[in-house]
Amino acid sequence: MIPVRATFEKRRRAKYISHLDLMRCMQRAFRRADVPIWFTEGFNPHAYLMFPLALSLGYESGCECMDFRIDGEMSMQTAMQRLNAVLPEDLQLVKVAPPVRKHTDIAFADYRVCLDVSEGTAEELRAAWDAFIAQPEILVEKKTKRGTAMVDLKANAQILMVQTLQDGLWLKLRMPAGTSVNVNPSLLMDAFTASLPEGLRTGMLRAERLAILCADGTDFV
């Protein structure tokens, strides 16, 4: 049995595939590609597929990862080639390797977000962003498994870059991710848009996950 961690891209139209549908898509791909994947044991065995960090609907990524086990003599590279042959062109594996880090090592994720201007100017949007992020705290209500909780986004979000464009803003963010704390950048974007004054409107034109990181800042995959 060969444990494998596959890195894959989720681009263009594939960004509209939900996480549940992504799991179903991958299960079908393994069957169509005839890759001998390991099945769990017990009363209701199923193909073992593990996605350490789900990606939000509408987000693109080039660093998604999926763990599985080859139950046979097939090499990792052959498995990747067979899977890519049956997967959609916007959903392709880019690397396979033995797992090194544990899922619990994930601590952060980097994102790039593009905000466009539907009302107002890019300069006004930048000034509004600077004022918004300069607040001592940004409290929002976040859904949890036990209900809801208040989260201070100012304390959790790291702003790595802000670039003013002709028709909007590019933001690069580092957000908490993993098993202990997980904060979606959409929470920050929603709080920002809700704070805008009358006559200034924006929307999230594009969002992409750039990296999944461990606590020491190294790449998880």
Salt bridges, closest charged atoms under 4 A:
GLU9 OE2 - ARG11 NH2 3.93
ASP21 OD1 - ARG24 NH1 3.17
GLU60 OE2 - ARG206 NE 3.23
GLU64 OE1 - ARG209 NH2 2.69
ASP67 OD1 - ARG5 NE 2.83
ASP67 OD2 - HIS103 NE2 2.72
GLU89 OE2 - ARG13 NH2 3.90
ASP90 OD1 - ARG12 NE 2.90
ASP90 OD2 - ARG13 NE 3.53
ASP105 OD2 - ARG101 NE 3.37
ASP110 OD1 - ARG174 NE 2.66
ASP130 OD1 - ARG126 NE 3.18
GLU208 OE2 - ARG11 NH1 2.71
GLU208 OE1 - ARG112 NH2 2.75
GLU208 OE1 - ARG206 NH2 3.56
